[in-house]
């Protein structure tokens, strides 16, 4: 039996399909190659291992996955033990801002303590990052944290940041209370997707105020929200990020009484020395931002 075929099947079964597997295999391989080798494995075994659309393991595929999973899932752990008991690879997920503006300095410090360290970066929304953590696709996430953690997930608070409205510089709005007093808010609300923490918390607080104002534009990042506000397309909901300068065309309006958002680190199970180090360095950087 071709062991490489088994490795590819492990990723296909673990991530729920060939394309998700291609995105998570830690070396370059294209979808046609994986599809071809999965067909070769099934031909060799004389059985179908999984249904393609929708993806589902067959009974034979589930049996094979359960047999090979302990070996492939523990390869990185074994490598760490053979390298002196310390893993040399960490997979970190965060928003684009964190990955671009804050993580490089943390990585520089980690590389001095852990020579030869390999870092894998994954960008995503808080919901996506939590799912990646649950699927064991990342080891550590720096993201918005809900008050209640999923089972098996632990967290460390790094910052508490206030929600703000972003308005065009020329807007006549001086305070959020002016909006709440209206019978109807005519300005378009620009927000992150409704399942995201920022939008959920904002809408929950509006409900407590008895205000109806729902997103007219959903944006994938706070940078996009700011850009659309600067273009005069509406009022945005964002986070007051320390040391981040707004566009000259945009100003922030305080949301008094709205609870702050918690930014922190999330991980599953016991902390490894690498996770512990990254969290400690992130704490140092968070204190400098306040």
Residue pairs with C-beta under 8 A, 6 or more apart in sequence:
1 41
1 44
1 45
2 37
2 40
2 41
2 44
4 37
5 37
5 38
5 40
5 41
5 44
6 41
6 64
6 68
6 72
7 72
8 21
8 25
8 29
8 34
8 37
8 38
8 41
9 38
9 41
9 49
9 61
9 64
9 65
9 68
10 65
10 68
10 69
10 72
10 73
11 21
11 24
11 25
12 18
12 21
12 34
12 38
12 50
13 49
13 50
13 57
13 61
13 65
13 69
14 21
14 24
14 65
14 69
14 135
14 136
15 21
15 23
15 24
15 135
15 137
16 55
17 52
17 55
18 31
18 34
18 35
18 38
18 52
19 31
21 34
22 29
22 30
22 31
22 34
24 137
25 34
26 120
38 49
41 49
42 48
42 49
45 60
45 64
47 58
47 60
48 58
48 60
48 61
49 57
49 58
49 60
49 61
49 64
50 56
50 57
50 58
50 61
51 57
51 58
57 65
73 136
76 87
76 89
77 87
79 87
79 88
79 89
80 86
80 87
80 88
86 114
86 273
86 274
87 272
87 273
87 274
88 114
88 116
88 117
88 118
89 117
89 118
89 119
89 120
90 110
90 117
90 118
90 119
90 120
90 139
90 140
90 274
90 275
90 278
91 119
91 120
91 122
91 137
91 138
91 139
91 140
92 99
92 103
92 119
92 120
92 121
92 122
92 138
92 139
92 140
92 141
92 142
92 278
93 121
93 122
93 123
93 124
93 128
93 129
93 132
93 133
93 137
93 138
93 140
93 141
93 142
93 143
94 103
94 121
94 122
94 123
94 124
94 129
94 141
94 142
94 143
95 123
95 124
95 125
95 142
95 143
95 221
96 123
96 221
96 223
97 222
97 223
97 241
97 244
98 142
98 143
99 121
99 123
102 142
102 282
102 285
103 121
103 142
105 281
105 285
106 278
106 281
106 282
106 285
107 117
107 119
109 277
109 281
110 117
110 119
110 274
110 277
110 278
110 281
111 117
113 277
114 274
114 277
117 274
120 138
122 129
122 132
122 137
122 138
124 132
125 192
125 193
125 196
125 220
126 143
126 144
126 145
126 196
126 197
127 195
127 196
129 138
129 141
129 143
129 266
130 141
130 143
130 150
130 153
130 266
132 138
132 141
133 141
133 153
133 266
133 267
133 268
134 150
134 153
134 268
136 268
139 267
139 272
139 274
139 275
140 265
140 266
140 267
140 275
140 278
140 279
141 265
141 266
141 267
142 158
142 263
142 264
142 265
142 266
142 282
143 263
143 264
143 266
144 196
144 197
144 198
144 261
144 262
144 263
145 155
145 157
145 262
145 263
145 264
145 266
146 197
147 262
149 155
149 266
152 268
152 269
153 266
153 267
153 268
154 266
154 267
154 268
154 269
154 271
155 264
155 265
155 266
155 267
156 264
156 265
156 279
156 283
157 262
157 263
157 264
158 263
158 264
158 265
158 282
158 283
158 286
159 242
159 262
159 263
159 264
159 286
159 289
159 290
160 260
160 261
160 262
160 263
161 239
161 240
161 241
161 242
161 260
161 261
161 263
162 239
162 240
162 254
162 255
162 258
162 260
162 261
163 198
163 201
163 202
163 237
163 238
163 239
163 240
163 255
163 258
163 260
163 261
164 237
164 238
164 239
164 240
164 252
164 253
164 254
164 255
165 173
165 176
165 235
165 236
165 237
165 238
165 252
165 253
165 255
166 190
166 225
166 226
166 229
166 235
166 236
166 237
166 238
166 246
166 250
166 251
166 252
166 253
167 173
167 229
167 235
167 236
167 250
167 251
167 252
167 253
168 229
168 230
168 232
168 249
168 250
168 251
169 248
169 249
169 250
169 251
171 235
171 251
173 179
173 235
173 253
174 253
175 253
175 254
176 253
176 254
176 255
176 256
177 256
179 185
179 187
179 211
179 213
179 235
180 209
180 211
185 211
185 213
187 234
187 235
188 216
188 217
188 233
188 234
188 235
189 213
189 214
189 215
189 216
189 217
189 234
189 235
189 236
189 237
190 215
190 216
190 217
190 218
190 219
190 225
190 228
190 229
190 233
190 234
190 235
190 236
190 237
191 198
191 199
191 202
191 215
191 217
191 218
191 219
191 225
191 236
191 237
192 198
192 199
192 218
192 219
192 220
192 221
192 222
192 225
192 237
193 199
193 218
193 220
194 200
194 203
194 215
194 218
197 261
198 237
198 238
198 239
198 261
199 215
199 237
201 258
201 259
201 261
202 237
202 255
202 258
203 214
205 255
205 257
205 258
205 259
206 212
206 213
216 234
217 228
217 233
217 234
219 225
219 228
219 236
222 238
222 239
222 241
225 236
225 237
225 238
226 236
226 238
226 246
226 247
226 250
227 247
228 234
228 236
229 235
229 236
229 249
229 250
230 247
230 249
230 250
238 252
239 261
240 252
242 289
242 290
243 289
246 252
263 286
265 278
265 279
265 282
267 275
271 279
